[in-house]
Amino acid sequence: MKFNHLDVSSRMPTGSESIKSKETSFGRFYRSPVAPYYWYPSVTTVTGFSKSQFFAEWRKNPENEKLSKHASNRGNELHEIIENYLKNKTDYKKNKNLLSVYLFQQMQEELNKINNIHLQETSMWSDTLRMAGRVDCIAEYNDQLSIIDFKGSTKEKREEWITNYFEQASCYSLMYQEMTGTPVNQIIILIASEDGTVQTFKKNPKDYFKSLNKTIKNYWKANNFDEIQNKIKE
């Protein structure tokens, strides 16, 4: 399998390649590469805000903290394998742990439905949404341009648990249209789990714009934009 990559750089705003990020005590932030150089919260910081306090308490248990680190390491390595695979690298599994390779192999059949890749692991931002983030992949999936997100999990997910995944991907669809003028009318969430299951969720991002808007409003109701700018600059 050889994946085709399209050059969409001419459609991206100037400075897209130099966006900076920073981890803070109140989440990850990205600095817009254009004046007035605002720091925007990451897509996951905003869409996960309602659950952040619960997980902060949950991680105080040492055993839960180990589980959290395991999930983070698993996700990072799985993403690295997928990224290299889609870039047509032959050594995409080199020096990777067996669990990550196992999850990749479960997902590989779905990955082979991807082609004509526009962006991969690319930082994006929106002055309209006042958010930023790093999209996994924007490409055709079964011949339809899609926002594609890759997830690793311990066990199969129920759809009602992952509304934030759909909101994240829907947010990137809005960002891509704002940055390039090209609409994306499909989101794909691929999940490979340690229990051996593979899930493919195919959605229309427009179905999540209302809930995304509510999530963004709730975030900014609890966080002051100007105060955040000052805190990060300190």
C-alpha positions in Angstrom: 0.0 0.0 0.0 1.4 3.4 -1.0 -0.4 6.6 0.2 -0.6 9.7 -2.0 0.1 13.0 -0.3 -1.2 16.3 -1.7 0.6 19.6 -1.3 -2.0 22.0 0.3 0.7 24.4 1.7 -0.3 27.2 -0.7 -3.8 27.2 0.8 -2.6 27.3 4.4 -2.1 30.7 6.1 1.4 32.1 6.4 3.1 31.0 9.6 1.2 27.7 9.9 4.5 25.8 10.0 5.8 27.7 13.0 3.0 27.6 15.6 4.4 27.1 19.1 2.9 25.1 22.0 3.3 25.3 25.8 2.2 23.0 28.6 0.8 25.0 31.5 -0.9 24.1 34.8 -4.2 24.8 33.2 -3.7 22.9 30.0 -1.8 23.0 26.7 -1.8 26.2 24.7 -0.7 27.2 21.2 0.6 30.6 20.2 -1.0 32.0 17.0 1.8 32.7 14.5 0.1 35.9 13.4 -0.5 39.2 15.2 -1.6 39.8 17.9 0.0 36.4 18.7 -2.7 35.1 21.1 -2.2 31.9 23.1 -5.2 29.7 22.4 -6.2 26.6 24.5 -5.8 23.3 22.7 -8.9 21.5 21.3 -8.5 18.7 23.9 -8.1 21.2 26.7 -11.5 22.8 25.8 -13.4 19.7 24.9 -12.1 17.8 27.9 -12.7 20.7 30.3 -15.9 19.3 31.8 -14.1 16.0 32.8 -10.7 17.6 33.8 -11.5 18.0 37.4 -12.7 14.4 37.7 -9.6 13.1 36.1 -7.4 15.4 38.2 -8.8 13.7 41.3 -8.7 10.3 39.8 -5.0 10.6 39.0 -4.2 11.3 42.7 -4.4 7.6 43.2 -1.0 6.2 42.4 -2.4 3.2 40.6 -4.6 5.4 38.5 -1.7 7.6 37.7 0.1 4.5 36.3 -2.9 3.8 34.2 -2.9 7.3 32.9 0.8 7.2 32.0 0.3 3.8 30.3 -2.6 5.3 28.2 -0.5 8.3 27.2 2.5 6.2 26.2 0.3 3.8 24.3 -1.3 6.6 22.4 1.9 8.4 21.5 3.6 5.3 20.2 0.5 4.2 18.2 0.3 7.6 16.6 4.0 7.5 15.7 3.5 4.1 14.0 0.5 5.3 12.1 2.2 8.5 11.1 5.2 6.7 9.7 3.0 4.1 7.9 0.9 6.8 6.2 4.2 8.5 5.2 5.1 5.3 3.4 8.1 4.6 5.6 9.2 0.9 5.5 10.5 0.9 9.1 7.3 2.2 10.7 7.3 -0.6 13.3 11.0 -0.4 14.1 11.8 -0.3 17.9 8.1 -0.1 18.9 6.7 -2.2 21.7 4.5 -5.2 21.0 1.3 -3.7 22.3 1.5 -0.6 20.0 2.3 -2.9 17.0 -0.7 -5.1 18.0 -3.0 -2.1 18.1 -1.7 -0.8 14.8 -2.2 -4.2 13.1 -5.8 -4.3 14.3 -6.4 -0.9 12.7 -4.4 -1.4 9.5 -7.4 -2.5 7.4 -9.1 0.7 8.2 -6.0 2.8 7.6 -5.8 1.3 4.1 -9.1 3.1 3.3 -7.2 6.4 3.6 -5.6 8.2 0.6 -4.9 11.6 -0.9 -3.6 13.0 2.4 -3.9 16.7 2.9 -2.4 17.1 6.4 -0.8 14.8 9.0 0.1 15.7 12.6 -0.2 19.4 11.7 -0.8 22.3 14.1 -3.9 24.4 13.3 -5.7 27.3 14.9 -8.8 29.4 14.7 -9.2 33.0 15.5 -12.9 32.6 15.4 -13.1 29.7 17.8 -10.1 30.9 19.9 -8.7 27.4 19.9 -5.8 25.5 18.4 -4.5 22.0 18.2 -2.7 19.3 16.3 -4.9 17.3 13.9 -4.0 13.6 13.4 -5.0 13.4 9.7 -7.0 15.2 7.1 -7.4 12.9 4.0 -9.9 11.0 1.9 -11.4 8.0 3.7 -13.3 5.8 1.2 -12.9 8.7 -1.3 -14.5 11.4 1.0 -12.5 14.1 2.5 -12.5 13.5 6.3 -11.0 14.5 9.6 -9.5 11.3 10.9 -8.5 10.7 14.5 -6.7 7.6 15.8 -7.2 6.3 19.3 -5.9 3.5 21.5 -8.0 2.1 24.3 -8.0 -0.6 26.9 -11.5 -1.8 26.0 -14.3 -1.1 23.5 -15.9 2.3 23.8 -19.6 3.1 24.0 -20.6 5.9 21.7 -22.1 8.0 24.5 -18.8 8.0 26.3 -16.9 9.8 23.5 -18.9 12.8 22.5 -15.7 14.8 23.2 -13.9 12.8 20.4 -16.6 13.9 17.9 -16.5 17.5 19.1 -12.7 17.5 18.7 -12.9 16.3 15.1 -15.7 18.6 14.3 -13.6 21.5 15.6 -10.8 20.6 13.2 -13.3 20.5 10.3 -14.2 24.1 11.1 -10.5 25.1 11.5 -9.6 23.6 8.1 -12.4 25.4 6.4 -11.4 28.7 8.1 -7.7 28.2 7.1 -8.2 26.9 3.5 -11.7 27.6 2.5 -12.3 23.8 1.9 -15.2 22.2 3.8 -14.8 18.8 5.4 -18.2 17.0 5.8 -17.1 13.8 7.4 -15.3 12.8 10.6 -13.8 9.4 11.2 -12.8 8.1 14.7 -10.7 4.9 14.6 -10.2 3.1 17.9 -8.1 0.0 18.5 -8.4 -1.6 21.9 -6.3 -4.0 24.0 -9.3 -6.3 24.2 -9.0 -7.0 20.5 -11.8 -4.8 19.2 -11.6 -2.2 16.4 -14.2 0.5 16.1 -14.9 2.9 13.3 -17.2 5.9 14.0 -18.3 7.8 10.9 -20.1 11.1 11.6 -21.2 14.4 10.0 -19.4 17.2 11.9 -22.5 19.5 11.6 -24.3 17.2 14.0 -21.8 18.2 16.7 -21.6 22.0 16.1 -24.3 22.7 18.6 -22.7 20.7 21.4 -19.3 22.0 20.5 -20.5 25.6 20.8 -21.9 24.8 24.2 -18.7 23.2 25.3 -16.7 26.2 24.1 -19.0 28.6 25.9 -18.7 26.7 29.2 -15.0 26.7 28.9 -14.8 30.5 28.5 -17.4 31.0 31.2 -15.0 29.4 33.6 -11.8 30.9 32.1 -11.0 34.6 31.4 -9.2 35.0 28.0 -7.2 38.1 29.0 -6.1 36.6 32.3 -4.9 33.5 30.5 -2.8 35.6 28.1 -1.2 37.4 31.1 -0.5 34.1 33.0 1.2 32.5 30.0 3.4 35.6 29.4 4.6 35.6 33.0 
